Amino acid sequence: MPSEPLPPADPPTSVPVPPELLAWAQQTFDVREFLEGVRDIKATGGQPLEAFIAEVEAVVRGS
């Protein structure tokens, strides 16, 4: 039995970023590190979720 296509989603609403969060992000974000990661993903195709899900779960658990 074919399913009906989903209706288009509403575009996300814009939420103002608090100045202290923006300042923190600007201090911790390293453009070179980010671009290096993007180049690595493009070159290798990235990693499947299974490759790092345990690490993500550990962070969520606080261990």
NORCOR-V970255 format. One record per residue. N is the residue number from 1. RES is the residue in one small letter. SS is DSSP state (A for helix, B for strand, O for the rest). Layout:
n/res/ss
N/RES/SS
N/RES/SS
This chain:
n/res/ss
1/m/O
2/p/O
3/s/O
4/e/O
5/p/O
6/l/O
7/p/O
8/p/O
9/a/O
10/d/O
11/p/O
12/p/O
13/t/O
14/s/O
15/v/O
16/p/O
17/v/O
18/p/O
19/p/A
20/e/A
21/l/A
22/l/A
23/a/A
24/w/A
25/a/A
26/q/A
27/q/A
28/t/A
29/f/O
30/d/O
31/v/A
32/r/A
33/e/A
34/f/A
35/l/A
36/e/A
37/g/A
38/v/A
39/r/A
40/d/A
41/i/A
42/k/A
43/a/A
44/t/A
45/g/O
46/g/O
47/q/O
48/p/O
49/l/A
50/e/A
51/a/A
52/f/O
53/i/A
54/a/A
55/e/A
56/v/A
57/e/A
58/a/A
59/v/A
60/v/A
61/r/A
62/g/O
63/s/O
